[in-house]
Amino acid sequence: MNLLKRGLTSFDLKMIGITLMVLDHIHQMFYFVGAPDWFSMLGRLVAPIFLFLSAEGFHYTHSRKHYMMNLLVGFWICNISFTLIARLLPNPKVVLMNSIFGTLFLGLCFMWVLDGFFGKRKYPGKAVLGLLGLIALTILPLLLMSSLHLSGMGLSVLLTLLPSPMLVEGGPVFIITGGLLYLFREKRWAQYLVIIILSVLSFITNGKGDYQWLMVFSLIPIALYHGQQGKKDKWFFYIFYPVHILILYAISSLFFV
């Protein structure tokens, strides 16, 4: 009852997301030695929580440019470090690819585009260019993969540096979801409807065995959010995210393969 009355701050919501994320990654790294499936089930709540928080952050941040740049740098750090550790400690049971930073970065780009068309201070010309940029990033991997003039190493480097909607975690669906959560941030019921529709479509498309439909239960903590920031932890997530994945992967590779 106290929680229902007090509600959750963005810090509380972030800590819930991080906790569930760690459980999901434990399952990813140790599923082959018996990590329970319910770890992965709980992990399905993580993406909507972080997409919701990114929409809030994009609205409240003092510098959208710095916010987006931080995510892009995080994307680079993750891609480079994940590639290096996978080569140093090969693990046939675990594939390290993508990171939530790429999804969140492209989600913010889409929010910026939507703001240009529908925000209070419209900039439709720039928004069109931004939309064309997102489209270019979507088709670029396909063009590069079909190119006969680019070596495997060159292709790998480019895809490491350029986040593409086709390759980031969750793909275009999560990017669009993030944009819609921002577009409807003043209409909480519409945000809920976006997540519900996404969950229903996931269930219809993939079936209940895929678990992704369980993201609908992210509505519970999101509904408890009362719009306050709470404690400040600007750099914690940027550091914790790659570090905990690298540690879990190293343990999995050194002691269980």
Buried (B, 14 or more C-beta within 10 A) or exposed (E): EEEEEEBBBBBBBBBBBBEBBBBBBBBBBBBEEEBEEEBBBBBBBBBBBBBBBBBBBBEEBEEBEEBBEBBBEBBBBBBBBBBEBBEEBEBEBBEBEBBBBBBBBBBBBBBBBBBBBEBEEEBEEEBEEBBEEBEEBBEBBEEBEEEEEBEEEEBEBBBBEBBBBBBBBBBBBBBBBBBBBBBBBEEEEEBBEBBEEBBEEBBEEEEEEEBBBBBBBBBEBBEBBEEEEBEEBEEBBBEBBBEBBBEBBBEBBEEEE
